[in-house]
Amino acid sequence: MAIERGIREQFDWGLFVVVCIIATIGVVNLYSATSSLAGVRGELYVQQIYWLALGSGVAVIVAAIDYKYYERYAYVGYIASIFALIAVFVLGKSIRGTHRWIQIGSFQFQPSDFVKITTAIAVAKRLSMDTHVEKWTIRDLLAPGALLALPVVLVLAQPDLGTAMIVALVSLGVLALAKIERRTLIILTLSSVVGGLLMWSFGLKAYQKERLTSFMDSDKHKLDSAYQAVQSVIAIGSGSVFGQGFMKGTQNQRHFIPDPFTDFPLAVWAQEWGLVGSLFLLACYLFLILWALNIASTAKDRFGSAVAVACASLFFWHVIFNVGMVCKILPVVGVTLPMFSYGGSSVLTMMIAVGLLMNVSMRRSTL
């Protein structure tokens, strides 16, 4: 009872409030983004509320279980997620030539979303096991490198370049906590450059290369691969300082913005609420990321710190990629805006991350 009372007293209200703000304005924005759509899509905001409610319940459960159990069973969760990725190729539902979804009855989920967390937790466990006094060498990085490489390769095979990059970057954020010798860093940097060139030459399909380069010459591709980004920038610019008003965004109401509820909800928000509204939303994300890093810096052990860094990295890279592609400064890679974009798997993944942060935060002091 004393432990439960201590946990309640350690409840992280700052984390709770900022997540509620982001999720709430996300639903409001989704209502506007789908207001001119007929049929099922016009009711997506209701489904989003259900997903957020389910995600909140999952977050509560994740926060209630001491994160030491996640450390103990980190590899079990990792292996289960790898099997789920493999199952996509056998049981997966093909959408636009990709295999990313598993459908069970009327329910479908995207395993690669959850792999972002399971891989990071597995890498965090490996990091917490480190008892080295000296800095890590290439040999020390082989195990976490293998943990990271397998899911990245499987996600790339779906193919899903955006998610593969997120999986890699989130786990690399965790590995940044390790002390790595300078020679090893140089070798890794050179290897990354060579690997990137090989991936560009032999690993990417033609449409993926076009998507990655079209944003640099949008005038040439404004009617095909750069169409989404061009329309998004038009929406953002027309929002000016204070916006056109709720449900009055012309680009969205006239259906010029593709995927306004998944990849480009920020364009809808920026046009309706302008620069002021956009800065407020970005300030909320900045607060969330900095708050997560503060939790990491005050965690009572290395694993807790690594998990909090993983969650901060997850939010950071999702925001960077989504805002970048919406503003046409990064290629369109299909990365959602945390708790703002529509999507069951995405919402659940982000709420699991919130639950993990709450878990580490509540246990920063010995209870």
Protein Blocks (a to p, Z undefined) as FASTA:
>chain_A
ZZmmmmmmmpcfklmmmmmmmmmmmmmmmmmmmmmpghjllmmmmmmmmmmmmmmmmmmm
mmmpcfklmmmmmmmmmmmmmmmmmmmmmmpcceehiafbccehjbccdfklmmmmmmmm
mmmmmmmmpccfbdcdfklmmmmmmmmmmmmmmmmmmpcfklmmmmmmmmmmmmmmpccd
fklmmmmmmmmmmmmmmmmmmmpcfklmmmmmmmmmmmlmmmmmmmmmmmmmmmmmmnmm
nonbehiafklmnopaghkllmmmmmmmmmmnommlmmmmmmmmmmmmmmmmmmmmmpcb
fklmmmmmmmmmmmmmmmmmmmmmmnopaccehiacehkagcfklmmmmmmmmmmmmmmm
mmmpcZZ
